[in-house]
Amino acid sequence: MAPVDDATGFAATAFPGATNSRIVAAYRQRTPGSGELACQAASLLPSGIAHDARHLDPYGVYIARAAGPHKWDVDGNRYIDFYGGHGALILGHCHPKVTAAVARAAGEGTQFGANHPGEIGWARAIQRLVPSAERVRFTSSGTEATLMAVRLARAFTGRDTVLRFKGHFHGWNDHMTHGHVSHFDGTPTTGVLAGVAESAILAPAGDLDAVAAILGRRTDIAAAILEPTGASFGQVPVDPDFLHGLRALTAQHGVLLIFDEVVTGFRTSRGGAQVAFGITPDLSTFAKIVAGGMPGAAVAGRRDILDLLDFAATEAAGREKINHPGTFNANPVSAAAGIACLTELAETDANDVADARAAELRDGLNAVLAAEDLPWAVYGTSSGFHLFTNPNRRPGIRPDRFDPYACSAEELKGGDKTLVGRLRLALLVNGVDVNQRLGGFTSATHSTTDIAETVAAWREAIRLLRAESALPV
Ligand SMILES: Cc1ncc(COP(=O)(O)O)c(C=O)c1O
């Protein structure tokens, strides 16, 4: 039996170098076309990639096409896809109605430099599912939506500071970069001005007393913004009671409450987390599902707040309007995809199907962990799942009875990075793609067969890892 490293809890001989790993060798052998493209990309793109989450050692797969719950790489390998377009694809890849709407719209013109009927239909489709969306302003990405939400809050309240929660992600605009994966002390990440970072302060997520103390002490807080199911779509969950308490506290102090529903929107329920928990935020941000798999996003909420973007309302109120250009705001192709997707969610049981598949998947993966005697757990809600790899070697972890609320954020998000990367490769070798944290999303197109195949791939991946002496002994 391999000796255990006290610091990590993993076998001290863990992780043969990439050149000695049978998993890495199998991955390279299966994906020569991706390997070749990765070499070309390395001379053109920083790290050869376009999104940090796609960074994978030795390289990520290059995908040629996708349909429903599956995608195929340039070497012809098929993957059951739980990356789900970073959460955008609750209807799976190439949903026939969305694809038809996109093709029709693309044929009619991709950029009119003018208003178009689709933006009205898109806003109505959002309102139909999210009653708090009295007014909607479209942006091109979730990062822009949270940037605008914060600007609206500052302008509306006349206060400077935004309250954020440690570990919660809101995109990469300058107010949102510290305190997500680093700089929890509030210092700016590289390239961001200290003054900007100082204007977004961090509170511990889930701690209502801490929030009450901050709001009691400071009169400069314009808004509190959070991921309503917790950091990284609930990888570090927050209790709905905290949300209700936060709603009451923010209202009491004249602080706006912003739900960042970029991931939870139209997924935690059709109406997002706010409808699921019966809480009305002042502002919400949406992206991903809102645009049906195309680029697009929105900030939505109270009319009196979004009126700060309205020419007539600001003039009547004698206030300065917030400027908001944006070449691709409410792009007609994205609008068509968004309308088709949101209509499908409103009129079918797609959310329920995706939720049911995720529950089956969590159960199946946990059954393998139990059978393999691994003190890890798969958990999550609605159509998502997260993997807990027990970095602190907590005793008594039972996969089927795991309580993430009993663990710290560091534990839930922690874990041996090499182990996680190697396990991801082992899953890819077995035809399954999950995200860089080994979690992911189900869609309404995943079948029970896909889930069963994924559970079998999971078992095989764990055995491959065990064969490399890379798992806790
Ligand atoms: C909760 C949350 N907010 C904001 C963003 C940023 O959205 P985008 O990637 O569209 O800029 C993301 C992206 O994953 C997100 O998960």
Ligand as a Chemical Component Dictionary entry (heavy atoms), coordinates in Angstrom:
data_LIG
# 
_chem_comp.id                   LIG 
_chem_comp.type                 NON-POLYMER 
_chem_comp.pdbx_formal_charge   0 
_chem_comp.three_letter_code    LIG 
# 
loop_
_chem_comp_atom.comp_id 
_chem_comp_atom.atom_id 
_chem_comp_atom.alt_atom_id 
_chem_comp_atom.type_symbol 
_chem_comp_atom.charge 
_chem_comp_atom.model_Cartn_x 
_chem_comp_atom.model_Cartn_y 
_chem_comp_atom.model_Cartn_z 
_chem_comp_atom.pdbx_ordinal 
LIG C1 C1 C 0 -22.867 33.680 -11.740 1  
LIG C2 C2 C 0 -22.159 34.273 -12.924 2  
LIG N1 N1 N 0 -22.200 35.592 -13.114 3  
LIG C3 C3 C 0 -21.615 36.169 -14.171 4  
LIG C4 C4 C 0 -20.934 35.420 -15.091 5  
LIG C5 C5 C 0 -20.274 36.083 -16.276 6  
LIG O1 O1 O 0 -20.995 35.797 -17.423 7  
LIG P1 P1 P 0 -20.267 35.860 -18.855 8  
LIG O2 O2 O 0 -19.352 34.680 -18.925 9  
LIG O3 O3 O 0 -21.406 35.802 -19.834 10 
LIG O4 O4 O 0 -19.546 37.150 -18.908 11 
LIG C6 C6 C 0 -20.866 34.037 -14.946 12 
LIG C7 C7 C 0 -20.153 33.201 -15.942 13 
LIG O5 O5 O 0 -20.004 32.021 -15.813 14 
LIG C8 C8 C 0 -21.487 33.431 -13.830 15 
LIG O6 O6 O 0 -21.422 32.127 -13.620 16 
# 
loop_
_chem_comp_bond.comp_id 
_chem_comp_bond.atom_id_1 
_chem_comp_bond.atom_id_2 
_chem_comp_bond.value_order 
_chem_comp_bond.pdbx_ordinal 
LIG C1 C2 SING 1  
LIG C2 N1 SING 2  
LIG C2 C8 DOUB 3  
LIG N1 C3 DOUB 4  
LIG C3 C4 SING 5  
LIG C4 C5 SING 6  
LIG C4 C6 DOUB 7  
LIG C5 O1 SING 8  
LIG O1 P1 SING 9  
LIG P1 O2 DOUB 10 
LIG P1 O3 SING 11 
LIG P1 O4 SING 12 
LIG C6 C7 SING 13 
LIG C6 C8 SING 14 
LIG C7 O5 DOUB 15 
LIG C8 O6 SING 16 
# 
